[in-house]
Amino acid sequence: MKWAVFLRAVNVGGANRCQPAAIARQLAKFGVVNIGAVGTFVVREDVSESALRAAFARKLPFKCEIMICPARDVLKLTSKDPFARQPSGPDITRFVNVLAKRVPIQPALPVSLPSDKDWLLKIIAIQNRFVLGLYHRQMKAISYLGKVEKLLGVPATTRSWNTIEKVARILKESNTAIE
């Protein structure tokens, strides 16, 4: 099976430093492609999830959450524009939280933080292990990303929607079959 791999909390500040391009080269036998967004990879060869997880863990000089998603899930997520009816503009970022596992209990959506009227972060959908949302480009908004993890009770890592679309493009270019 083909995969997308998302590492949580790498190269943030001075902590958990690694070289994603070097990791991709070291895992070339799996067809690993470094996306360019820190800690985001596409795996183009058929490999089991457990073998892939072990290989990434061996290459990291620290422990971190490794979110591994089947290619078909990423392709399904990007097959339609989930943000079509949402506000957009230069002050709004569309994001995806990739969860370590499915949410045990899904909250009523949308969830707006700090409030519906004055939201800085809004969760609009949860699909499989992906939380889709928007946040205003303000320093206060970043603090709410960590609150999403607490709200859902599941470890998560955040990527921009542009990064997720890039992952999907590489999967499609690699002739990845939706399995």
Secondary structure, DSSP 8 states (H G I E B T S, - for coil): --EEEEESS-SBTTBS---HHHHHHHTGGGTEEE-SSTTEEEE-S---HHHHHHHHHHH-SS---EEEEEHHHHHHHHTS-TTTTS--STTEEEEEEEESS--SS---S-EEES-STT-SEEEEEEETTEEEEEEESSHHHHHHHHHHHHHHTS-EEEEEHHHHHHHHHHHHHTT----
